[in-house]
Amino acid sequence: MATEQKHERESRFLLPILIVVGILCFRLTAWTLFRGQLALILTDSYVLSHGAQIASVLVLVAVVSALKPSLRWRAPAIVVAALLMAASAAWIVFPAAVIRADVVRVACMVHGAASAVIFIGWGAVTCRHRPQMTAVCVMIAFLLDSMIAGVLDSMPVLVPALSVITPLIAGGLLVLVLLRFQDSLPDETLAFFTKSVMRSLPWGLLAFLFLCSLMVTISSVLAPVETLSRQFSVNNFWTPIFLTALAAALFLFRVKKRERSDGLWILFSFIMFCGLVAFSSLSLVDYSLALGFMRATQDCLFMFSWILVADIAYHHRLPAVPFFGLCAIFVMMPEPVPAAILGMVLAPVPLSAQGPLSVTIALIMAVVLVAFTLVLLQRQARGEAVSQWHDSHLAQRVEELTRTFGFTDRESEVAELLLQGYSMPQISERLFISLDTVRTHMRHIYQKAGVHSKVELIELSKKP
């Protein structure tokens, strides 16, 4: 009992802190490296680093799906990745001699490829925990990142050392979370994505994220950042936007009592819309201000996509690494590689950041975003009506089973989650109890109901 209470306390208080610090350090790894070494690292090095990260994500998805490595193998892989990130950063920021440009490019590619392991690792962790906690932790991490970046911008002497230290902290905390809070790993093969699973996915929401990613890519081509220093300069709009998003999330969870974070996409749509409208209306008056605000609103794509993808993976019980990895490529990484490719395609087109064509395209994207948002809201309203009927029907069936077989309150909660399709680790996480306690409750439920499996329990619940 004492062990269970200790595990529950750690899950409530220690785990969120570890997630916040881990994601914060991951966010700072790239910023401190590229911001601190602007004289050495050219734009093509940044693009090569990002390209290596995308390739590494694809390799991770394939390896995890094919080999299904256990926690025993994942921990060393994370440690190696963190060491590679730290070593490649140290090679650049503390050179023994003058470094050639091609060596810098190789070091940036190693840094990008290794960072994919840490990135997907933290993404998988957030996919396996409650969406409320995940959303708040990710938002706090992004908010702290924006504030710390502002401090470091005025204290550049600390930046090189942090580019070496932060990947070690991010990797070390990730290993700690996996070993301390992850008792077992779910099936993470691509074969999990059956036709029924694919049909159940919220394709409207995923299409919305892809549309926003495409708009960010187009905006990067319409209004490109002139230099890498501008790319990694501190944006004064970051902190107020992230703070507003966090306040909205806390209102949604605490006041509205929402258990899911999928409703946050509406806020993201509004933020994106404001950025596009501001650029189209103010770029001719104050281009620098309009561009800064639009880029700040579009920087939210990474944060909101992370939260929404983790929410979908948790509630649909999807393989965390493959699903998060694929979503990361298609909706969370719109630049610089996709933007560079689109820029080459549109090179013959005479685009000017402050010209009428760019302003018109930004305004058209804002209108398309509003139209897609209204259509998606209508679809979700119809879906919520059906879902509410199903939830009320399920609750009624659980009450009948409880009265018939004498389930305790906790056994009734476990039975309801079982009938919803939750796995034992997910029940443990949702109810803040250990896996052994979940197994004990399930054994009592089966004994009282006279069944031997979850399938038989589901069939029993369907009987009149």
N, C-alpha and C positions, 0 to 999 in steps of 0.2 A: 504493500500500500504506500509506504514511504517512497519507494522507487518510482511508482506511478505518479505521485504528487510532484516529485522532483522533476520528472520528465515533462509534466504538464507546465510547471513554472518555467522551465527552460524554453519550451515551445512558445510560451506566451511572451516572454521578455527577452531572453538571450538570442533566440533565433532571429527576430526582426532586427536587432542591433547588428548581428553578423551580416545579414543580407544588405542592410543599408551601407555599412562600411565597405563590404566587398564590392558592391556595384559602384559606389563612389570611387574607390581606388581604380577599378577598371576604367571608369570614365576618365580619370585623370592620367592614365598611362599614355594615351595617344596625345592628349593636349599638352602635357608637360614636355614630351619628346619633340613634337613638331613646333611648338611655340618656343621652346628653349633653344632650338638649333636652326633658326630661320636662315642663318648665313650658309649652313652646310646643305640643308635639305631643300631640294628644288621641288617644283610642283609635280614633275613626273615621278619623283620618289614617293610622294604621297599617293599618287594614283597606283603605282606598283604595289605599295603596301596594302592598299585597299583591295586590289585585285588578288593578291596572295591570301588575304583574309577570306574572300569569297570562295576561292579554290579550296582552302583548308576547311571551310564549313561543309562544302560538298563531300570532301573526303571523310570528314567526321560522320556525316549522315550515313554514308555508305558503309564505313567500318562498324559503327554501332549497330546498324541494321543487320549486317552479315555475321559479325562475330559475337554480338551481344556480350561485351566485356563486363565482368563483374566489378563491384566496388574495389576489389583488391587490385585490379588492373587500371582502373580509372584514376585512382589517387596518384600513382607514380606518373601517369601521363600528364596530369595537371601540374605536378611539381616540375617536370621537365619543361613544360610550356612556360611556366613562370620564370624559370631560370634562363631560358632562351630569350624571353622578352627583356629581362634585366641585363643579360650579357650583351644583346644587340644594342640596347639603349646606352650601356656603359661604353661600348665600343665607339659610339658616336659622340657622346657628351664628354668623355674623358679620354681623348685620343692620345696615344703615345707620340704620334707624329702627325703631319698633315695627311688627311685622308682624301683619297681620290673620289671623284663623283660616283664611279661605278661601285666602289666599296660601300659608299653610303646607300646606294640603291639596294645592294644585296642585304645590308643590315636592316633596312626598312622592310624589305620583303620577309625576312626572317621574323621580325617583330610583328608584322601583320599576320603571318601564318600562325604563329604561336598564340597571338591574342584571340584567335578564333576559338581555341580550346577553352580559355577562361570565359569568353563571352557566352558560348553555348552552354558551358557548365552552369553559370549563374542563371541563364535563361531556363535550363531544365529544372533547376532548384525552384524557381518561382512558379513553374508550371505544376509543381506537385504540392503546393501549399495554397491555403485559402486565398481567393481573389481579393478580399478586403485587405488582408495583410500585405499581399503582393503589391497592390496598387499604391498603398500608402508608403511602403518601403521604397519602391522605385521612385515615386515622386519626391520623397525626402532626399534620396540620393542625388537626383538631378538638381534639386534646389540647392543642396549643399555644394554640389559641383560648380554651379554658377557663381555662388558666393565665394568659394575658395579660389576659383579662377580669377575673380576680380582682385582678391588679395594678392595672389601670386603675380598678377600683371604689374603690380607696383613693387614687388620684391623678387625680381628675376633671378637673384643669386640662389634662391631655393629651388628653382625649377629643374636644373640638371640632376640634382640629387634625388628629387622626387620621381623623376622619370625612371630611375633605377629601383627605387624602394617600392613604389606603388604596385607594380606587377607582382612582387614577392608577397605583399600583404593580400592582394586580391586572390592569388593562387593558394596561399596558406589558409585563408579563411574558407575558401571553397572546399578544400580537403577536409577541414574541421567540420563543416556543415554536413558533408556527405557521410563521414564516418560517425558523427554523433547523432544525426537526426534522420538518416536514411537507412532503415533496417533492411530493406529489400528493394530491388529495382523491378518495375513493371516491364511487360513485353514491349520492346522498342524496335521491332522489325517493321519494315514497310508493308509486310503482309497483313499487318493489323488493319490497314486501311481497306476494309472490305466495301462492297457496294452499299451495304446498309449504313456503315459508318460515314461514307462519303455523302450519302443523302442527308444525314442528320446534321452535317456541318452548316454553320451560318454563312452561307456563301454570299449573302448580301453584305454582311459586315466585312468579310474578307475582300470583296470587290471594292468596297468603300476605301479600305486601307490601300489597296493597289492603286485606285484612282488618285488618292492623295499623294502616294509615292510618285506616280507619273507626273502630277502637277509640280511637285518639288523638283523633279528632274528637268521639266520644261522651264521652270522659273530659273534654275541654275544656268540654263543656256541663254535665256532672255536677258538676265541680269547677272553675268558672271562676276566672281570675285577676282579683282585684278591680280592680286598677289597672294602667296601663301600666308603672309603676315595678316592680311585682312581675313583670310579663311579662319585663322586661329586667334583672332583678336577677340577681346571680351565684348559681348553685346550687352548693353545696359538694359535691354528689354527682357533678358533671360529671367532674372530674379522675380520681377513682378508677374510675369506670365506663369512661371512655375508655381509661385506662391498662390496665385489665383486658382490654378488647377488643383493644388492640394486642398485649398479651402472648399472647393466644389466637391471634391471626393469625400472629405470628412462630412460635409453636409449630406451627401447622398447616403453614406453608410451609417452615420450616427442619428440624423434627424429622420430621414426617409426609411431607415432600417433596411436598406438594400443589401443583399448578400453577394450580389454579383457586381462587377465593375464594367459590364458591357454598356451601361447607360452613359459612360463617359465619352463615347464616340460623338455624341451630340455636341458636347463642349468643344471637342477637338475640331469638329466641323465649323463651329462658330469662330474659333480662333483662326483657322485657316482662311475662312471667308474674310475676316477683318484684315488679315495680312494682304490678301490679293486686292481688296478694294482700296486699302491704304496706298498700295503701290501704284495702282492705276489712276488714283486721284491726286496723289501728292508728289509723284516722281518728277513732274514738270516744275514743281515749286521748290521742293527740297529733296533732291534725289538720294542723298546720303541717308537722311532720316527715313524716307520711305523704304529704301532697300534694307536698312538695318531692322526695321520693324517687321517687314515681310520675312526676312531670314530668321528672325527670332521666333515668329509664329510657326514657320516650317521646321525649325529645329525641334519642335514638340512632336513631330512625327515619330521619332525614335522612341520617345518615352511612352506615348499613347499606344503605339503599335506593340511595344513590349508588354504593356499591361493587358491589352485586349487579347493578344495571342496567348498569354499565360492563362487568362480567364477561360478562353475557348478550350485549351488543352486540359485544364483541370475539370471542367464540367462535362466534357465529352470523353474524359478518360483516355486521351490520345497519347501515343508515344512521345515523350517530351523532347528528346534530342532530334528525331527526324522532323517533327512538326515545327518546332521552334526554329530549327536550322533552315528549313525551306522557306518559312515565312520571313526569316531574317533576310534572306537573299532577295525575295520578291517584293517585300513591302517596307523593310526597315533600312535598306541601303541604297537610296536613290542617287547618291553621289559619293565619290567623284567618277567612278568607272562608268555607270550608265549615262551620266551627264556628259562625260567625255565622248562616248560613242555617239550620242545624239548630236553633240556639237559638231562632230565630223560629218554626220549625215546632212545637217542643216548649214554647213559651211557656205554653200553657194547662195543661200538666202541672205539678203541684206538686212540683218537685224541690228538695231541700235537699242541699247538699254533704255534710253530716254526718248526713243522715237515713238510715233503713233502706233506702229504695228505691235510693238511689245506691250504698250499700255492696253491696246484693244484685246490682245490675247489674254492678258491678266484678267481683264474684266469678263471675258467669255468664260474663263476657267471658274471665276467666282459664281457666275450664273449656273454653270453646269454643276458645281458643287452644291448649290442650294437645291436644284432640281433633284439631284440624286439623293440628297438628304431627305427631302419630302417623300419621295417614293419609298425609301427604306423605312421611314417612320410609319408609313401606312402599312407596309408589309409586316413590321414588327407588332403593330397594334392588333392585326388579325391573328398573328401567332401567339401573342400573349393571352388573347381571349381563349384560345384552345388550350394553352398551357394551364391557365387558371382552372379550367374545368377538370383537366387531368389531375392536377394537384389536389383539388378538393375531393375527387373521387378516390384517389389513393389514400388520403388521410382518413376517409370514411372506412375504407377496407382495413386499414391498420387498427382503427378503433374497434372494429368488429373482431379482428383476430385477438386483440388485447383482452376484450371481454370474454371471448370464448376460451382462450387458453391461459389466461391469468398472467400475461406478461407484466413485468415491472416497468416503471417509467423509462428506465435506461434501455431495457430490452425492447420496448416499443420504439424508441428512437433508432436503435440499431436495425430493427426490422424494417422500419420505413426507409432507411438509407439502403438496405439490401434490396428492397423492392424497386428502388430508383436506379439500381445498377451499380452502386458504389462498391469499390473493392475494399478489402480490409485495411490497407494502409490509408486510403482516403477517409474511411470511417474513423480511424484512429486520429487522423489530423483534424477532421471536422469536429469531433467530440472532445478533443484534448485528452484522450486516454491511450494507454499503451496497446500494442498489437496483441499481447497476451490477454489483456482485458477484453478486447474485441472478440478474440477466439472463445473466451469463456462465455460471454453473452450469446454468441452464435450457437454454442453447444447447448446452452439452456433453452434457447428459442427452438432449436430443432427437436430437443427432447420433449418440450411441452406441446409442440405442434404435431409431433409424430412424423417428422420428415427427416431426410438425411442429406439434403443439399439445398443450395439456394434456388435451383431450378424447381425443385419440388415445392418450396415455399412460395414461389411465384405462382405456380399452378394452383396451389391451395388458395391463394388470395383471390384468384379469378372465379372460384366456385361460388355460386349464390348461397 
